[in-house]
Amino acid sequence: MKILFLGETYRADAKTWIEGIETFSGAKIDTMEVPFSPKRWKRISLFLLFLVQLIRLRTQKSFDIVLAERATSYGFFSLLVKARVKVVAQQGITDAFPEEGFTGLYKRFFQRRVYKNVDLIHAWGHVMTYAMLESGAAPSKIMVLPKGINLQRYTFSEKHEFNSTPIGIVTRSLSDIYRHDIILQSLAILKEKGIEVKLRVVGDGVLMEDLKLLAKNLQISNQVMFLGRVDNDKLPVLLNDSDFYVAIPETEGVSASLFEAMAGGCFPIVTDLPSNRAFIRPGQNGLLVPSGDAQKLADAIELFLASRSKFTEYVRENRAYIESEVDFNKNMEIIWSRYQQLLK
């Protein structure tokens, strides 16, 4: 069995997908990706070079399956690969983001082209299907199922005692869309009210130094721990030892990071977006806040801290939901079975 994965292999989402398919197929997956660069001109050059590599690959090798993340980039590249089955996963609520202007126009073109020509389109949740259908995807090609969380890794132990100084955690890459600046500002607002909260910032990205400087200027450097990229085996321990999880991106697909937090017993405080509303009942198993409002985020954190014991039962419910609907072994077996059907 020859399988090729196109995408950013350092991302937790990609690692989970690759691990699952390797586990159930018994095959070692080949991977290709564009090296990261913060400079736009260099990124364009690297993408063009990647395009040439794929054209050469087409003349040299064929695959049984090609897997690709994001319809508007690697999904489009997958069309150049010689493969019996082509599978693309949409990453956001739509991969044509931003939706305005020339960028939205050409990304929608790529998205429509990809969805017309691939064999299977992964939606990790129902909320992602609307953009797929609007882009002309045939309903029969859409598979709605999350990859799942490895529950052997994300063990759950109830917190009989919360940390004396509350600890929050954010596990998103350090880029503009995830609004870490707003999270830091919310901590400063709470500090002014005499409420000290520590924050674990897991992940790396182009904004690392800017965010460290912002924490220093807000005089909360002693409260913020920038941990960089963390091994997948260590992340569950950090989540289980944190009181709440916070993530306020401007747009969101179905977040594996949210599922990880729910599996690890973290109370979620996340953006009020359709994708999160599908899993969060505000004031019960989580809190929803606007993306760009530091005051509202501070209020939400304060609300959680004021009545932590009230939310204990809902934290248990979150874990039960993950065990029922987002089990890695169960879901990946179903996904691999679908791939086999397509091959036949």
Secondary structure, DSSP 8 states (H G I E B T S, - for coil): --EEEES-TTSHHHHHHHHHHHHHH----EEE-----SSHHHHHHHHHHHHHHHHHHHHH--EEEEEEEIIIIIHHHHTTS-EEEEEEE--SS-SS-S-SHHHHHHHHHHHHHHHHH-SEEEESSGGGHHHHHHTT--GGGEEE----B-TTTS-----SS--SS-EEEE-S-SSGGG-HHHHHHHHHHHHHTT---EEEEEB--TTHHHHHHHHHHTT-GGGEEEEES--TTTHHHHHHT-SEEEE--SS-SS-HHHHHHHHTT-EEEEE--HHHHTT--BTTTBEEE-TT-HHHHHHHHHHHHHTGGGGHHHHHHHHHHHHHH-BHHHHHHHHHHHHHHHH-
